[in-house]
């Protein structure tokens, strides 16, 4: 979940859910996978991340994710995900403009023939 949605104001329902929250959430999931799985298998030991993200409340999750941001350069991904984590690295700079997020993360990666409704 987006860090912006793990604060008291958001927990109270006072923050509008935006595209960039979904984009950031996706990046957190990608990060989790890159650090917890190797070749499709969940690591049983020697995991770079512990289970704290899964077992704490929203405020605790915010704290754990902020702590991870301080160690992102020293916690390596699993060998099979070394190339994938580089796509998650800029997650602290997810744009807050929904149009920019849509263009940068979604539309710009859709093949031209799909955008033009030409599936042949």
Phi and psi restraints in degrees (range 20) as a CNS / XPLOR table:
assign (resid 1 and name C) (resid 2 and name N)
       (resid 2 and name CA) (resid 2 and name C) 1.0 -60.2 20.0 2
assign (resid 2 and name N) (resid 2 and name CA)
       (resid 2 and name C) (resid 3 and name N) 1.0 141.5 20.0 2
assign (resid 2 and name C) (resid 3 and name N)
       (resid 3 and name CA) (resid 3 and name C) 1.0 -57.9 20.0 2
assign (resid 3 and name N) (resid 3 and name CA)
       (resid 3 and name C) (resid 4 and name N) 1.0 -33.6 20.0 2
assign (resid 3 and name C) (resid 4 and name N)
       (resid 4 and name CA) (resid 4 and name C) 1.0 -65.7 20.0 2
assign (resid 4 and name N) (resid 4 and name CA)
       (resid 4 and name C) (resid 5 and name N) 1.0 -19.7 20.0 2
assign (resid 4 and name C) (resid 5 and name N)
       (resid 5 and name CA) (resid 5 and name C) 1.0 -99.6 20.0 2
assign (resid 5 and name N) (resid 5 and name CA)
       (resid 5 and name C) (resid 6 and name N) 1.0 3.2 20.0 2
assign (resid 5 and name C) (resid 6 and name N)
       (resid 6 and name CA) (resid 6 and name C) 1.0 -108.1 20.0 2
assign (resid 6 and name N) (resid 6 and name CA)
       (resid 6 and name C) (resid 7 and name N) 1.0 22.6 20.0 2
assign (resid 6 and name C) (resid 7 and name N)
       (resid 7 and name CA) (resid 7 and name C) 1.0 -109.9 20.0 2
assign (resid 7 and name N) (resid 7 and name CA)
       (resid 7 and name C) (resid 8 and name N) 1.0 157.8 20.0 2
assign (resid 7 and name C) (resid 8 and name N)
       (resid 8 and name CA) (resid 8 and name C) 1.0 -51.8 20.0 2
assign (resid 8 and name N) (resid 8 and name CA)
       (resid 8 and name C) (resid 9 and name N) 1.0 -42.1 20.0 2
assign (resid 8 and name C) (resid 9 and name N)
       (resid 9 and name CA) (resid 9 and name C) 1.0 -61.4 20.0 2
assign (resid 9 and name N) (resid 9 and name CA)
       (resid 9 and name C) (resid 10 and name N) 1.0 -41.9 20.0 2
assign (resid 9 and name C) (resid 10 and name N)
       (resid 10 and name CA) (resid 10 and name C) 1.0 -71.2 20.0 2
assign (resid 10 and name N) (resid 10 and name CA)
       (resid 10 and name C) (resid 11 and name N) 1.0 -39.8 20.0 2
assign (resid 10 and name C) (resid 11 and name N)
       (resid 11 and name CA) (resid 11 and name C) 1.0 -60.9 20.0 2
assign (resid 11 and name N) (resid 11 and name CA)
       (resid 11 and name C) (resid 12 and name N) 1.0 -33.1 20.0 2
assign (resid 11 and name C) (resid 12 and name N)
       (resid 12 and name CA) (resid 12 and name C) 1.0 -79.8 20.0 2
assign (resid 12 and name N) (resid 12 and name CA)
       (resid 12 and name C) (resid 13 and name N) 1.0 1.1 20.0 2
assign (resid 12 and name C) (resid 13 and name N)
       (resid 13 and name CA) (resid 13 and name C) 1.0 81.6 20.0 2
assign (resid 13 and name N) (resid 13 and name CA)
       (resid 13 and name C) (resid 14 and name N) 1.0 20.8 20.0 2
assign (resid 13 and name C) (resid 14 and name N)
       (resid 14 and name CA) (resid 14 and name C) 1.0 -101.3 20.0 2
assign (resid 14 and name N) (resid 14 and name CA)
       (resid 14 and name C) (resid 15 and name N) 1.0 11.6 20.0 2
assign (resid 14 and name C) (resid 15 and name N)
       (resid 15 and name CA) (resid 15 and name C) 1.0 -121.9 20.0 2
assign (resid 15 and name N) (resid 15 and name CA)
       (resid 15 and name C) (resid 16 and name N) 1.0 128.0 20.0 2
assign (resid 15 and name C) (resid 16 and name N)
       (resid 16 and name CA) (resid 16 and name C) 1.0 -72.7 20.0 2
assign (resid 16 and name N) (resid 16 and name CA)
       (resid 16 and name C) (resid 17 and name N) 1.0 133.7 20.0 2
assign (resid 16 and name C) (resid 17 and name N)
       (resid 17 and name CA) (resid 17 and name C) 1.0 -75.1 20.0 2
assign (resid 17 and name N) (resid 17 and name CA)
       (resid 17 and name C) (resid 18 and name N) 1.0 127.8 20.0 2
assign (resid 17 and name C) (resid 18 and name N)
       (resid 18 and name CA) (resid 18 and name C) 1.0 -123.9 20.0 2
assign (resid 18 and name N) (resid 18 and name CA)
       (resid 18 and name C) (resid 19 and name N) 1.0 166.1 20.0 2
assign (resid 18 and name C) (resid 19 and name N)
       (resid 19 and name CA) (resid 19 and name C) 1.0 -55.1 20.0 2
assign (resid 19 and name N) (resid 19 and name CA)
       (resid 19 and name C) (resid 20 and name N) 1.0 -42.2 20.0 2
assign (resid 19 and name C) (resid 20 and name N)
       (resid 20 and name CA) (resid 20 and name C) 1.0 -63.8 20.0 2
assign (resid 20 and name N) (resid 20 and name CA)
       (resid 20 and name C) (resid 21 and name N) 1.0 -25.9 20.0 2
assign (resid 20 and name C) (resid 21 and name N)
       (resid 21 and name CA) (resid 21 and name C) 1.0 -64.8 20.0 2
assign (resid 21 and name N) (resid 21 and name CA)
       (resid 21 and name C) (resid 22 and name N) 1.0 -42.6 20.0 2
assign (resid 21 and name C) (resid 22 and name N)
       (resid 22 and name CA) (resid 22 and name C) 1.0 -65.5 20.0 2
assign (resid 22 and name N) (resid 22 and name CA)
       (resid 22 and name C) (resid 23 and name N) 1.0 -40.8 20.0 2
assign (resid 22 and name C) (resid 23 and name N)
       (resid 23 and name CA) (resid 23 and name C) 1.0 -62.6 20.0 2
assign (resid 23 and name N) (resid 23 and name CA)
       (resid 23 and name C) (resid 24 and name N) 1.0 -45.3 20.0 2
assign (resid 23 and name C) (resid 24 and name N)
       (resid 24 and name CA) (resid 24 and name C) 1.0 -65.1 20.0 2
assign (resid 24 and name N) (resid 24 and name CA)
       (resid 24 and name C) (resid 25 and name N) 1.0 -39.6 20.0 2
assign (resid 24 and name C) (resid 25 and name N)
       (resid 25 and name CA) (resid 25 and name C) 1.0 -60.3 20.0 2
assign (resid 25 and name N) (resid 25 and name CA)
       (resid 25 and name C) (resid 26 and name N) 1.0 -41.7 20.0 2
assign (resid 25 and name C) (resid 26 and name N)
       (resid 26 and name CA) (resid 26 and name C) 1.0 -60.4 20.0 2
assign (resid 26 and name N) (resid 26 and name CA)
       (resid 26 and name C) (resid 27 and name N) 1.0 -41.7 20.0 2
assign (resid 26 and name C) (resid 27 and name N)
       (resid 27 and name CA) (resid 27 and name C) 1.0 -65.2 20.0 2
assign (resid 27 and name N) (resid 27 and name CA)
       (resid 27 and name C) (resid 28 and name N) 1.0 -37.2 20.0 2
assign (resid 27 and name C) (resid 28 and name N)
       (resid 28 and name CA) (resid 28 and name C) 1.0 -64.4 20.0 2
assign (resid 28 and name N) (resid 28 and name CA)
       (resid 28 and name C) (resid 29 and name N) 1.0 -39.6 20.0 2
assign (resid 28 and name C) (resid 29 and name N)
       (resid 29 and name CA) (resid 29 and name C) 1.0 -64.8 20.0 2
assign (resid 29 and name N) (resid 29 and name CA)
       (resid 29 and name C) (resid 30 and name N) 1.0 -43.9 20.0 2
assign (resid 29 and name C) (resid 30 and name N)
       (resid 30 and name CA) (resid 30 and name C) 1.0 -59.8 20.0 2
assign (resid 30 and name N) (resid 30 and name CA)
       (resid 30 and name C) (resid 31 and name N) 1.0 -42.9 20.0 2
assign (resid 30 and name C) (resid 31 and name N)
       (resid 31 and name CA) (resid 31 and name C) 1.0 -60.7 20.0 2
assign (resid 31 and name N) (resid 31 and name CA)
       (resid 31 and name C) (resid 32 and name N) 1.0 -46.4 20.0 2
assign (resid 31 and name C) (resid 32 and name N)
       (resid 32 and name CA) (resid 32 and name C) 1.0 -57.3 20.0 2
assign (resid 32 and name N) (resid 32 and name CA)
       (resid 32 and name C) (resid 33 and name N) 1.0 -46.7 20.0 2
assign (resid 32 and name C) (resid 33 and name N)
       (resid 33 and name CA) (resid 33 and name C) 1.0 -63.5 20.0 2
assign (resid 33 and name N) (resid 33 and name CA)
       (resid 33 and name C) (resid 34 and name N) 1.0 -43.3 20.0 2
assign (resid 33 and name C) (resid 34 and name N)
       (resid 34 and name CA) (resid 34 and name C) 1.0 -65.1 20.0 2
assign (resid 34 and name N) (resid 34 and name CA)
       (resid 34 and name C) (resid 35 and name N) 1.0 -25.4 20.0 2
assign (resid 34 and name C) (resid 35 and name N)
       (resid 35 and name CA) (resid 35 and name C) 1.0 -99.5 20.0 2
assign (resid 35 and name N) (resid 35 and name CA)
       (resid 35 and name C) (resid 36 and name N) 1.0 -14.9 20.0 2
assign (resid 35 and name C) (resid 36 and name N)
       (resid 36 and name CA) (resid 36 and name C) 1.0 -113.7 20.0 2
assign (resid 36 and name N) (resid 36 and name CA)
       (resid 36 and name C) (resid 37 and name N) 1.0 -17.7 20.0 2
assign (resid 36 and name C) (resid 37 and name N)
       (resid 37 and name CA) (resid 37 and name C) 1.0 -119.6 20.0 2
assign (resid 37 and name N) (resid 37 and name CA)
       (resid 37 and name C) (resid 38 and name N) 1.0 145.1 20.0 2
assign (resid 37 and name C) (resid 38 and name N)
       (resid 38 and name CA) (resid 38 and name C) 1.0 -134.7 20.0 2
assign (resid 38 and name N) (resid 38 and name CA)
       (resid 38 and name C) (resid 39 and name N) 1.0 121.8 20.0 2
assign (resid 38 and name C) (resid 39 and name N)
       (resid 39 and name CA) (resid 39 and name C) 1.0 53.7 20.0 2
assign (resid 39 and name N) (resid 39 and name CA)
       (resid 39 and name C) (resid 40 and name N) 1.0 40.1 20.0 2
assign (resid 39 and name C) (resid 40 and name N)
       (resid 40 and name CA) (resid 40 and name C) 1.0 81.9 20.0 2
assign (resid 40 and name N) (resid 40 and name CA)
       (resid 40 and name C) (resid 41 and name N) 1.0 -0.3 20.0 2
assign (resid 40 and name C) (resid 41 and name N)
       (resid 41 and name CA) (resid 41 and name C) 1.0 -109.4 20.0 2
assign (resid 41 and name N) (resid 41 and name CA)
       (resid 41 and name C) (resid 42 and name N) 1.0 134.1 20.0 2
assign (resid 41 and name C) (resid 42 and name N)
       (resid 42 and name CA) (resid 42 and name C) 1.0 -68.2 20.0 2
assign (resid 42 and name N) (resid 42 and name CA)
       (resid 42 and name C) (resid 43 and name N) 1.0 128.3 20.0 2
assign (resid 42 and name C) (resid 43 and name N)
       (resid 43 and name CA) (resid 43 and name C) 1.0 -66.9 20.0 2
assign (resid 43 and name N) (resid 43 and name CA)
       (resid 43 and name C) (resid 44 and name N) 1.0 131.8 20.0 2
assign (resid 43 and name C) (resid 44 and name N)
       (resid 44 and name CA) (resid 44 and name C) 1.0 -91.6 20.0 2
assign (resid 44 and name N) (resid 44 and name CA)
       (resid 44 and name C) (resid 45 and name N) 1.0 -24.3 20.0 2
assign (resid 44 and name C) (resid 45 and name N)
       (resid 45 and name CA) (resid 45 and name C) 1.0 -146.8 20.0 2
assign (resid 45 and name N) (resid 45 and name CA)
       (resid 45 and name C) (resid 46 and name N) 1.0 168.0 20.0 2
assign (resid 45 and name C) (resid 46 and name N)
       (resid 46 and name CA) (resid 46 and name C) 1.0 54.9 20.0 2
assign (resid 46 and name N) (resid 46 and name CA)
       (resid 46 and name C) (resid 47 and name N) 1.0 40.4 20.0 2
assign (resid 46 and name C) (resid 47 and name N)
       (resid 47 and name CA) (resid 47 and name C) 1.0 -80.3 20.0 2
assign (resid 47 and name N) (resid 47 and name CA)
       (resid 47 and name C) (resid 48 and name N) 1.0 135.2 20.0 2
assign (resid 47 and name C) (resid 48 and name N)
       (resid 48 and name CA) (resid 48 and name C) 1.0 -62.5 20.0 2
assign (resid 48 and name N) (resid 48 and name CA)
       (resid 48 and name C) (resid 49 and name N) 1.0 -29.5 20.0 2
assign (resid 48 and name C) (resid 49 and name N)
       (resid 49 and name CA) (resid 49 and name C) 1.0 -116.7 20.0 2
assign (resid 49 and name N) (resid 49 and name CA)
       (resid 49 and name C) (resid 50 and name N) 1.0 143.7 20.0 2
assign (resid 49 and name C) (resid 50 and name N)
       (resid 50 and name CA) (resid 50 and name C) 1.0 -88.2 20.0 2
assign (resid 50 and name N) (resid 50 and name CA)
       (resid 50 and name C) (resid 51 and name N) 1.0 -170.1 20.0 2
assign (resid 50 and name C) (resid 51 and name N)
       (resid 51 and name CA) (resid 51 and name C) 1.0 -88.1 20.0 2
assign (resid 51 and name N) (resid 51 and name CA)
       (resid 51 and name C) (resid 52 and name N) 1.0 8.3 20.0 2
assign (resid 51 and name C) (resid 52 and name N)
       (resid 52 and name CA) (resid 52 and name C) 1.0 -56.5 20.0 2
assign (resid 52 and name N) (resid 52 and name CA)
       (resid 52 and name C) (resid 53 and name N) 1.0 -38.3 20.0 2
assign (resid 52 and name C) (resid 53 and name N)
       (resid 53 and name CA) (resid 53 and name C) 1.0 -60.0 20.0 2
assign (resid 53 and name N) (resid 53 and name CA)
       (resid 53 and name C) (resid 54 and name N) 1.0 -26.9 20.0 2
assign (resid 53 and name C) (resid 54 and name N)
       (resid 54 and name CA) (resid 54 and name C) 1.0 -91.3 20.0 2
assign (resid 54 and name N) (resid 54 and name CA)
       (resid 54 and name C) (resid 55 and name N) 1.0 -21.3 20.0 2
assign (resid 54 and name C) (resid 55 and name N)
       (resid 55 and name CA) (resid 55 and name C) 1.0 -111.0 20.0 2
assign (resid 55 and name N) (resid 55 and name CA)
       (resid 55 and name C) (resid 56 and name N) 1.0 -1.1 20.0 2
assign (resid 55 and name C) (resid 56 and name N)
       (resid 56 and name CA) (resid 56 and name C) 1.0 -105.9 20.0 2
assign (resid 56 and name N) (resid 56 and name CA)
       (resid 56 and name C) (resid 57 and name N) 1.0 167.3 20.0 2
assign (resid 56 and name C) (resid 57 and name N)
       (resid 57 and name CA) (resid 57 and name C) 1.0 -78.0 20.0 2
assign (resid 57 and name N) (resid 57 and name CA)
       (resid 57 and name C) (resid 58 and name N) 1.0 -176.3 20.0 2
assign (resid 57 and name C) (resid 58 and name N)
       (resid 58 and name CA) (resid 58 and name C) 1.0 -59.5 20.0 2
assign (resid 58 and name N) (resid 58 and name CA)
       (resid 58 and name C) (resid 59 and name N) 1.0 -44.4 20.0 2
assign (resid 58 and name C) (resid 59 and name N)
       (resid 59 and name CA) (resid 59 and name C) 1.0 -65.7 20.0 2
assign (resid 59 and name N) (resid 59 and name CA)
       (resid 59 and name C) (resid 60 and name N) 1.0 -39.0 20.0 2
assign (resid 59 and name C) (resid 60 and name N)
       (resid 60 and name CA) (resid 60 and name C) 1.0 -65.5 20.0 2
assign (resid 60 and name N) (resid 60 and name CA)
       (resid 60 and name C) (resid 61 and name N) 1.0 -38.3 20.0 2
assign (resid 60 and name C) (resid 61 and name N)
       (resid 61 and name CA) (resid 61 and name C) 1.0 -64.1 20.0 2
assign (resid 61 and name N) (resid 61 and name CA)
       (resid 61 and name C) (resid 62 and name N) 1.0 -41.5 20.0 2
assign (resid 61 and name C) (resid 62 and name N)
       (resid 62 and name CA) (resid 62 and name C) 1.0 -58.4 20.0 2
assign (resid 62 and name N) (resid 62 and name CA)
       (resid 62 and name C) (resid 63 and name N) 1.0 -46.2 20.0 2
assign (resid 62 and name C) (resid 63 and name N)
       (resid 63 and name CA) (resid 63 and name C) 1.0 -61.5 20.0 2
assign (resid 63 and name N) (resid 63 and name CA)
       (resid 63 and name C) (resid 64 and name N) 1.0 -45.4 20.0 2
assign (resid 63 and name C) (resid 64 and name N)
       (resid 64 and name CA) (resid 64 and name C) 1.0 -63.3 20.0 2
assign (resid 64 and name N) (resid 64 and name CA)
       (resid 64 and name C) (resid 65 and name N) 1.0 -42.2 20.0 2
assign (resid 64 and name C) (resid 65 and name N)
       (resid 65 and name CA) (resid 65 and name C) 1.0 -67.8 20.0 2
assign (resid 65 and name N) (resid 65 and name CA)
       (resid 65 and name C) (resid 66 and name N) 1.0 -39.8 20.0 2
assign (resid 65 and name C) (resid 66 and name N)
       (resid 66 and name CA) (resid 66 and name C) 1.0 -63.9 20.0 2
assign (resid 66 and name N) (resid 66 and name CA)
       (resid 66 and name C) (resid 67 and name N) 1.0 -38.2 20.0 2
assign (resid 66 and name C) (resid 67 and name N)
       (resid 67 and name CA) (resid 67 and name C) 1.0 -63.0 20.0 2
assign (resid 67 and name N) (resid 67 and name CA)
       (resid 67 and name C) (resid 68 and name N) 1.0 -42.7 20.0 2
assign (resid 67 and name C) (resid 68 and name N)
       (resid 68 and name CA) (resid 68 and name C) 1.0 -59.9 20.0 2
assign (resid 68 and name N) (resid 68 and name CA)
       (resid 68 and name C) (resid 69 and name N) 1.0 -40.4 20.0 2
assign (resid 68 and name C) (resid 69 and name N)
       (resid 69 and name CA) (resid 69 and name C) 1.0 -57.5 20.0 2
assign (resid 69 and name N) (resid 69 and name CA)
       (resid 69 and name C) (resid 70 and name N) 1.0 -30.9 20.0 2
assign (resid 69 and name C) (resid 70 and name N)
       (resid 70 and name CA) (resid 70 and name C) 1.0 -76.0 20.0 2
assign (resid 70 and name N) (resid 70 and name CA)
       (resid 70 and name C) (resid 71 and name N) 1.0 -12.6 20.0 2
assign (resid 70 and name C) (resid 71 and name N)
       (resid 71 and name CA) (resid 71 and name C) 1.0 -120.9 20.0 2
assign (resid 71 and name N) (resid 71 and name CA)
       (resid 71 and name C) (resid 72 and name N) 1.0 7.0 20.0 2
assign (resid 71 and name C) (resid 72 and name N)
       (resid 72 and name CA) (resid 72 and name C) 1.0 -55.9 20.0 2
assign (resid 72 and name N) (resid 72 and name CA)
       (resid 72 and name C) (resid 73 and name N) 1.0 -31.0 20.0 2
assign (resid 72 and name C) (resid 73 and name N)
       (resid 73 and name CA) (resid 73 and name C) 1.0 -79.6 20.0 2
assign (resid 73 and name N) (resid 73 and name CA)
       (resid 73 and name C) (resid 74 and name N) 1.0 -14.1 20.0 2
assign (resid 73 and name C) (resid 74 and name N)
       (resid 74 and name CA) (resid 74 and name C) 1.0 -112.5 20.0 2
assign (resid 74 and name N) (resid 74 and name CA)
       (resid 74 and name C) (resid 75 and name N) 1.0 -7.5 20.0 2
assign (resid 74 and name C) (resid 75 and name N)
       (resid 75 and name CA) (resid 75 and name C) 1.0 -100.2 20.0 2
assign (resid 75 and name N) (resid 75 and name CA)
       (resid 75 and name C) (resid 76 and name N) 1.0 109.4 20.0 2
assign (resid 75 and name C) (resid 76 and name N)
       (resid 76 and name CA) (resid 76 and name C) 1.0 -80.1 20.0 2
assign (resid 76 and name N) (resid 76 and name CA)
       (resid 76 and name C) (resid 77 and name N) 1.0 150.7 20.0 2
assign (resid 76 and name C) (resid 77 and name N)
       (resid 77 and name CA) (resid 77 and name C) 1.0 -72.2 20.0 2
assign (resid 77 and name N) (resid 77 and name CA)
       (resid 77 and name C) (resid 78 and name N) 1.0 167.9 20.0 2
assign (resid 77 and name C) (resid 78 and name N)
       (resid 78 and name CA) (resid 78 and name C) 1.0 -67.2 20.0 2
assign (resid 78 and name N) (resid 78 and name CA)
       (resid 78 and name C) (resid 79 and name N) 1.0 156.3 20.0 2
assign (resid 78 and name C) (resid 79 and name N)
       (resid 79 and name CA) (resid 79 and name C) 1.0 -53.1 20.0 2
assign (resid 79 and name N) (resid 79 and name CA)
       (resid 79 and name C) (resid 80 and name N) 1.0 -38.7 20.0 2
assign (resid 79 and name C) (resid 80 and name N)
       (resid 80 and name CA) (resid 80 and name C) 1.0 -76.9 20.0 2
assign (resid 80 and name N) (resid 80 and name CA)
       (resid 80 and name C) (resid 81 and name N) 1.0 -5.8 20.0 2
assign (resid 80 and name C) (resid 81 and name N)
       (resid 81 and name CA) (resid 81 and name C) 1.0 -120.0 20.0 2
assign (resid 81 and name N) (resid 81 and name CA)
       (resid 81 and name C) (resid 82 and name N) 1.0 13.6 20.0 2
assign (resid 81 and name C) (resid 82 and name N)
       (resid 82 and name CA) (resid 82 and name C) 1.0 -55.8 20.0 2
assign (resid 82 and name N) (resid 82 and name CA)
       (resid 82 and name C) (resid 83 and name N) 1.0 -39.8 20.0 2
assign (resid 82 and name C) (resid 83 and name N)
       (resid 83 and name CA) (resid 83 and name C) 1.0 -76.3 20.0 2
assign (resid 83 and name N) (resid 83 and name CA)
       (resid 83 and name C) (resid 84 and name N) 1.0 -23.7 20.0 2
assign (resid 83 and name C) (resid 84 and name N)
       (resid 84 and name CA) (resid 84 and name C) 1.0 -79.3 20.0 2
assign (resid 84 and name N) (resid 84 and name CA)
       (resid 84 and name C) (resid 85 and name N) 1.0 -35.9 20.0 2
assign (resid 84 and name C) (resid 85 and name N)
       (resid 85 and name CA) (resid 85 and name C) 1.0 -64.0 20.0 2
assign (resid 85 and name N) (resid 85 and name CA)
       (resid 85 and name C) (resid 86 and name N) 1.0 -25.7 20.0 2
assign (resid 85 and name C) (resid 86 and name N)
       (resid 86 and name CA) (resid 86 and name C) 1.0 -61.8 20.0 2
assign (resid 86 and name N) (resid 86 and name CA)
       (resid 86 and name C) (resid 87 and name N) 1.0 -25.7 20.0 2
assign (resid 86 and name C) (resid 87 and name N)
       (resid 87 and name CA) (resid 87 and name C) 1.0 -75.6 20.0 2
assign (resid 87 and name N) (resid 87 and name CA)
       (resid 87 and name C) (resid 88 and name N) 1.0 -22.9 20.0 2
assign (resid 87 and name C) (resid 88 and name N)
       (resid 88 and name CA) (resid 88 and name C) 1.0 -89.6 20.0 2
assign (resid 88 and name N) (resid 88 and name CA)
       (resid 88 and name C) (resid 89 and name N) 1.0 -18.1 20.0 2
assign (resid 88 and name C) (resid 89 and name N)
       (resid 89 and name CA) (resid 89 and name C) 1.0 -53.9 20.0 2
assign (resid 89 and name N) (resid 89 and name CA)
       (resid 89 and name C) (resid 90 and name N) 1.0 -39.7 20.0 2
assign (resid 89 and name C) (resid 90 and name N)
       (resid 90 and name CA) (resid 90 and name C) 1.0 -84.0 20.0 2
assign (resid 90 and name N) (resid 90 and name CA)
       (resid 90 and name C) (resid 91 and name N) 1.0 19.7 20.0 2
assign (resid 90 and name C) (resid 91 and name N)
       (resid 91 and name CA) (resid 91 and name C) 1.0 -62.6 20.0 2
assign (resid 91 and name N) (resid 91 and name CA)
       (resid 91 and name C) (resid 92 and name N) 1.0 -21.1 20.0 2
assign (resid 91 and name C) (resid 92 and name N)
       (resid 92 and name CA) (resid 92 and name C) 1.0 -73.4 20.0 2
assign (resid 92 and name N) (resid 92 and name CA)
       (resid 92 and name C) (resid 93 and name N) 1.0 -7.9 20.0 2
assign (resid 92 and name C) (resid 93 and name N)
       (resid 93 and name CA) (resid 93 and name C) 1.0 -118.6 20.0 2
assign (resid 93 and name N) (resid 93 and name CA)
       (resid 93 and name C) (resid 94 and name N) 1.0 35.5 20.0 2
assign (resid 93 and name C) (resid 94 and name N)
       (resid 94 and name CA) (resid 94 and name C) 1.0 -64.6 20.0 2
assign (resid 94 and name N) (resid 94 and name CA)
       (resid 94 and name C) (resid 95 and name N) 1.0 125.5 20.0 2
assign (resid 94 and name C) (resid 95 and name N)
       (resid 95 and name CA) (resid 95 and name C) 1.0 -60.0 20.0 2
assign (resid 95 and name N) (resid 95 and name CA)
       (resid 95 and name C) (resid 96 and name N) 1.0 150.3 20.0 2
assign (resid 95 and name C) (resid 96 and name N)
       (resid 96 and name CA) (resid 96 and name C) 1.0 -99.3 20.0 2
assign (resid 96 and name N) (resid 96 and name CA)
       (resid 96 and name C) (resid 97 and name N) 1.0 0.4 20.0 2
assign (resid 96 and name C) (resid 97 and name N)
       (resid 97 and name CA) (resid 97 and name C) 1.0 -92.4 20.0 2
assign (resid 97 and name N) (resid 97 and name CA)
       (resid 97 and name C) (resid 98 and name N) 1.0 117.6 20.0 2
assign (resid 97 and name C) (resid 98 and name N)
       (resid 98 and name CA) (resid 98 and name C) 1.0 -57.1 20.0 2
assign (resid 98 and name N) (resid 98 and name CA)
       (resid 98 and name C) (resid 99 and name N) 1.0 -39.0 20.0 2
assign (resid 98 and name C) (resid 99 and name N)
       (resid 99 and name CA) (resid 99 and name C) 1.0 -64.4 20.0 2
assign (resid 99 and name N) (resid 99 and name CA)
       (resid 99 and name C) (resid 100 and name N) 1.0 -39.5 20.0 2
assign (resid 99 and name C) (resid 100 and name N)
       (resid 100 and name CA) (resid 100 and name C) 1.0 -65.7 20.0 2
assign (resid 100 and name N) (resid 100 and name CA)
       (resid 100 and name C) (resid 101 and name N) 1.0 -44.4 20.0 2
assign (resid 100 and name C) (resid 101 and name N)
       (resid 101 and name CA) (resid 101 and name C) 1.0 -60.7 20.0 2
assign (resid 101 and name N) (resid 101 and name CA)
       (resid 101 and name C) (resid 102 and name N) 1.0 -46.3 20.0 2
assign (resid 101 and name C) (resid 102 and name N)
       (resid 102 and name CA) (resid 102 and name C) 1.0 -60.1 20.0 2
assign (resid 102 and name N) (resid 102 and name CA)
       (resid 102 and name C) (resid 103 and name N) 1.0 -48.6 20.0 2
assign (resid 102 and name C) (resid 103 and name N)
       (resid 103 and name CA) (resid 103 and name C) 1.0 -65.2 20.0 2
assign (resid 103 and name N) (resid 103 and name CA)
       (resid 103 and name C) (resid 104 and name N) 1.0 -48.2 20.0 2
assign (resid 103 and name C) (resid 104 and name N)
       (resid 104 and name CA) (resid 104 and name C) 1.0 -70.7 20.0 2
assign (resid 104 and name N) (resid 104 and name CA)
       (resid 104 and name C) (resid 105 and name N) 1.0 -40.3 20.0 2
assign (resid 104 and name C) (resid 105 and name N)
       (resid 105 and name CA) (resid 105 and name C) 1.0 -99.8 20.0 2
assign (resid 105 and name N) (resid 105 and name CA)
       (resid 105 and name C) (resid 106 and name N) 1.0 -22.8 20.0 2
assign (resid 105 and name C) (resid 106 and name N)
       (resid 106 and name CA) (resid 106 and name C) 1.0 -118.2 20.0 2
assign (resid 106 and name N) (resid 106 and name CA)
       (resid 106 and name C) (resid 107 and name N) 1.0 -71.0 20.0 2
assign (resid 106 and name C) (resid 107 and name N)
       (resid 107 and name CA) (resid 107 and name C) 1.0 -59.2 20.0 2
assign (resid 107 and name N) (resid 107 and name CA)
       (resid 107 and name C) (resid 108 and name N) 1.0 -38.9 20.0 2
assign (resid 107 and name C) (resid 108 and name N)
       (resid 108 and name CA) (resid 108 and name C) 1.0 -68.8 20.0 2
assign (resid 108 and name N) (resid 108 and name CA)
       (resid 108 and name C) (resid 109 and name N) 1.0 -9.6 20.0 2
assign (resid 108 and name C) (resid 109 and name N)
       (resid 109 and name CA) (resid 109 and name C) 1.0 -110.1 20.0 2
assign (resid 109 and name N) (resid 109 and name CA)
       (resid 109 and name C) (resid 110 and name N) 1.0 4.6 20.0 2
assign (resid 109 and name C) (resid 110 and name N)
       (resid 110 and name CA) (resid 110 and name C) 1.0 -88.8 20.0 2
assign (resid 110 and name N) (resid 110 and name CA)
       (resid 110 and name C) (resid 111 and name N) 1.0 131.3 20.0 2
assign (resid 110 and name C) (resid 111 and name N)
       (resid 111 and name CA) (resid 111 and name C) 1.0 -56.4 20.0 2
assign (resid 111 and name N) (resid 111 and name CA)
       (resid 111 and name C) (resid 112 and name N) 1.0 144.7 20.0 2
assign (resid 111 and name C) (resid 112 and name N)
       (resid 112 and name CA) (resid 112 and name C) 1.0 -54.8 20.0 2
assign (resid 112 and name N) (resid 112 and name CA)
       (resid 112 and name C) (resid 113 and name N) 1.0 -40.7 20.0 2
assign (resid 112 and name C) (resid 113 and name N)
       (resid 113 and name CA) (resid 113 and name C) 1.0 -64.1 20.0 2
assign (resid 113 and name N) (resid 113 and name CA)
       (resid 113 and name C) (resid 114 and name N) 1.0 -29.1 20.0 2
assign (resid 113 and name C) (resid 114 and name N)
       (resid 114 and name CA) (resid 114 and name C) 1.0 -73.7 20.0 2
assign (resid 114 and name N) (resid 114 and name CA)
       (resid 114 and name C) (resid 115 and name N) 1.0 -42.8 20.0 2
assign (resid 114 and name C) (resid 115 and name N)
       (resid 115 and name CA) (resid 115 and name C) 1.0 -61.5 20.0 2
assign (resid 115 and name N) (resid 115 and name CA)
       (resid 115 and name C) (resid 116 and name N) 1.0 -32.8 20.0 2
assign (resid 115 and name C) (resid 116 and name N)
       (resid 116 and name CA) (resid 116 and name C) 1.0 -92.0 20.0 2
assign (resid 116 and name N) (resid 116 and name CA)
       (resid 116 and name C) (resid 117 and name N) 1.0 8.2 20.0 2
assign (resid 116 and name C) (resid 117 and name N)
       (resid 117 and name CA) (resid 117 and name C) 1.0 56.1 20.0 2
assign (resid 117 and name N) (resid 117 and name CA)
       (resid 117 and name C) (resid 118 and name N) 1.0 33.8 20.0 2
assign (resid 117 and name C) (resid 118 and name N)
       (resid 118 and name CA) (resid 118 and name C) 1.0 -111.3 20.0 2
assign (resid 118 and name N) (resid 118 and name CA)
       (resid 118 and name C) (resid 119 and name N) 1.0 96.5 20.0 2
assign (resid 118 and name C) (resid 119 and name N)
       (resid 119 and name CA) (resid 119 and name C) 1.0 -96.6 20.0 2
assign (resid 119 and name N) (resid 119 and name CA)
       (resid 119 and name C) (resid 120 and name N) 1.0 10.2 20.0 2
